[in-house]
Amino acid sequence: MAGRYGDLDYAQHVKNGVILGGLLLVGGFLGESVGHLLAVDVTGTLDTVFTAMEFGGIAIAIVAVFVFGIALPLTE
């Protein structure tokens, strides 16, 4: 029987969101670290992109947990 939001697999959506957030966090961290190790100076634009990836990864992981792990199953 389909619920209010259809046949959503909440656990899979939470896992995918946390994995995506973790990959963005690690990618931003590695990009910034490796960029500073290999290049003399990482431009302001790249530094901003890598920092945004880090904060965006954390935000995506938290939002995925709260939306697909807590809010939607409770309103089902």
N, C-alpha and C positions, 0 to 999 in steps of 0.2 A: 504494500500500500504506500503510495507516494504521500509525503508530508506536505506541509504548507509551501515549502520552497522546492518541491520536486524531489527527485532522488539524489540529493547531495550526499556525498561521502565526506562528512565533516572531518574525520580523522585524516583522510588523505589531503584535504585542503590545508589543514593545519601543518602537516608535515611538509608539504610543498612550499608553503609560505615561510616556514622557519628555515628550510634549506635554501630558498632563494635569498632570504635576508642574510643568512650566514655566508653565502657565496659573495654577496655584495660587500659585506663587511670585510671578509678576507681579501677580496679583490682590491678594495680601496686601500686597505692596509699594505698589502704587498706592492701595489702600484706606487704608493707614496714612498715606501721604504726602498724598493729597488730603484725607483727613479732618482732618489737622493744618493744612492750608492753608485749608480752608473753615470749619471749626468752631474755636471758641476752645479747646475741650478735648474730646478723644476719650475717651469713658468707658473705664473699666478693662476692661469686658467686651468692647467692640469692639477695643480694643488687643490683648487676649488672643486674640481670634478671628483678627485679621489676622496676628499673630505665629505662631499655630498653623498658619495657611494657608501661611506662608512655609516653616516647618520641615517641615510635612507634604508640601509640594510637592517639596522636596529629597529627603525620605525615599522618596516614591513613585517618583521618577525613578531613584534608586539601586537600590531593590528591583526595579523592572521590568527594569533592565539585568542585574542579577545573576541573577534568577530565570529570565526568559524569554530572555535573551541568552547566559547561561553555563551555569547549572545544569541546566535541562531539556534543552537539546540534548545535553549531555554524558552524561546518563543515558538517552538514547533508545536 
